[in-house]
């Protein structure tokens, strides 16, 4: 076994991607794209070339209702919110989504990997929670980015 097999966590760094939020069906936040935290890729000891987006969520749905959580990744040369554009991963995809139709609370993690080798300096995630109901249903969501793929141990 190698040091990276036994201590892989030392080569990863986690950053807040999205502050936790509860969205209620039928409100102005329902079906609206939310911008996550802006992260500077040059703030690490090394140029990080990979990340995993992890978005823990819980959907509380009534019978016959549908909840959808869509996510995408963006990059930019500046921190201006309007300068960000969808980032196409190496496989050409720009995001993922999950659809739930089961009544009651359902929690899981929506996750996807991103190859950052051609990404610009600043990155962020966006989420769009959408519910078919006009009231009572909720989606709770938050998120982190787990960075890795550098040659050096990243700062805490």
C-alpha positions in Angstrom: 0.0 0.0 0.0 1.1 3.6 -0.7 0.7 6.7 1.4 -2.0 8.0 -0.9 -4.0 4.8 -0.4 -3.8 5.1 3.4 -4.0 8.9 3.6 -5.8 10.0 0.5 -7.7 12.6 2.6 -4.5 14.6 3.1 -4.5 15.2 -0.7 -8.1 16.6 -0.7 -9.5 19.9 0.3 -13.2 20.7 0.8 -14.8 24.1 0.3 -18.3 25.3 0.9 -20.1 25.3 -2.4 -23.7 26.2 -1.3 -25.0 27.4 2.0 -27.9 25.2 3.1 -31.3 26.5 2.1 -34.9 25.3 2.3 -37.0 26.0 -0.8 -40.8 25.8 -0.4 -43.0 24.9 -3.4 -44.9 27.8 -4.9 -42.6 30.5 -3.5 -40.5 32.9 -5.6 -37.4 30.6 -4.9 -39.1 27.6 -6.4 -37.6 26.8 -9.9 -35.1 29.6 -9.6 -31.4 29.0 -10.2 -29.2 29.6 -7.1 -25.6 30.6 -7.4 -23.1 28.9 -5.0 -20.0 30.3 -3.4 -17.2 31.5 -5.7 -14.0 29.6 -5.2 -10.6 30.8 -6.3 -8.6 27.8 -7.7 -5.3 29.7 -7.3 -5.8 30.0 -3.5 -4.5 26.4 -3.1 -0.8 25.4 -2.8 -1.1 23.7 -6.2 -3.2 23.9 -9.3 -6.0 21.5 -8.5 -7.2 19.6 -11.6 -10.2 17.7 -10.3 -13.2 18.1 -8.0 -16.3 16.3 -6.8 -19.5 18.3 -6.4 -21.5 16.9 -3.4 -25.0 18.3 -2.9 -26.8 16.7 0.1 -30.6 17.2 -0.2 -33.9 16.2 1.3 -37.2 16.4 -0.5 -40.5 16.4 1.4 -43.2 15.7 -1.1 -46.9 15.1 -1.0 -48.6 12.3 -2.8 -48.5 12.6 -6.6 -46.0 15.5 -6.5 -42.6 15.7 -8.2 -39.4 17.3 -7.0 -36.4 17.9 -9.2 -33.0 19.1 -8.3 -30.7 20.2 -11.2 -27.1 21.2 -10.8 -24.4 22.6 -13.1 -20.8 23.9 -12.8 -19.5 27.3 -13.9 -16.2 29.0 -14.3 -15.0 32.6 -14.9 -11.9 34.8 -15.2 -13.3 37.3 -12.6 -15.6 37.2 -9.5 -18.3 39.2 -11.2 -21.4 37.1 -11.0 -22.4 37.9 -14.6 -19.1 36.8 -16.0 -19.7 33.1 -15.1 -20.6 30.6 -17.8 -21.5 26.9 -17.8 -18.4 24.7 -17.8 -18.5 21.6 -20.0 -16.7 18.7 -18.4 -14.3 16.5 -20.3 -17.2 14.3 -21.4 -19.2 17.3 -22.6 -21.7 17.3 -19.9 -22.6 20.6 -18.1 -24.6 19.2 -15.2 -26.8 16.6 -13.6 -30.3 16.3 -12.1 -32.4 14.0 -10.0 -36.2 13.6 -10.0 -38.2 12.2 -7.1 -41.9 11.2 -7.2 -42.2 9.3 -3.9 -44.3 11.0 -1.1 -42.7 11.7 2.2 -39.1 12.8 3.1 -36.4 11.5 0.8 -32.8 12.4 1.4 -29.7 11.6 -0.6 -26.6 13.3 -2.2 -26.5 14.5 -5.8 -22.9 14.3 -6.9 -20.8 14.6 -10.0 -17.1 14.8 -10.9 -15.5 17.7 -12.7 -12.2 17.7 -14.7 -10.8 21.2 -14.0 -7.9 20.9 -16.4 -9.3 23.6 -18.7 -11.3 25.6 -16.1 -10.7 29.3 -15.5 -9.5 30.7 -12.1 -12.9 31.0 -10.4 -15.5 28.3 -10.1 -18.9 27.8 -8.6 -21.9 25.4 -8.6 -25.5 26.3 -9.4 -28.6 24.5 -8.3 -32.2 24.7 -9.4 -34.8 23.1 -7.1 -38.2 22.7 -8.7 -41.4 21.3 -7.4 -44.7 20.4 -9.1 -46.8 21.5 -6.1 -47.8 25.1 -5.4 -47.5 24.7 -1.6 -46.3 22.5 1.3 -43.5 20.6 -0.6 -39.9 21.5 0.3 -36.4 20.8 -0.9 -33.5 21.3 1.5 -30.1 21.5 -0.3 -26.5 22.5 0.5 -23.2 21.6 -1.0 -19.5 21.2 -0.9 -16.7 20.9 -3.5 -14.0 18.4 -2.8 -10.8 19.3 -4.6 -8.0 16.9 -5.5 -5.6 16.0 -8.2 -2.7 18.3 -7.2 0.9 17.3 -6.7 1.1 18.8 -3.2 -0.9 18.5 0.0 -3.4 21.4 -0.1 -3.8 23.9 2.7 -6.6 23.3 5.2 
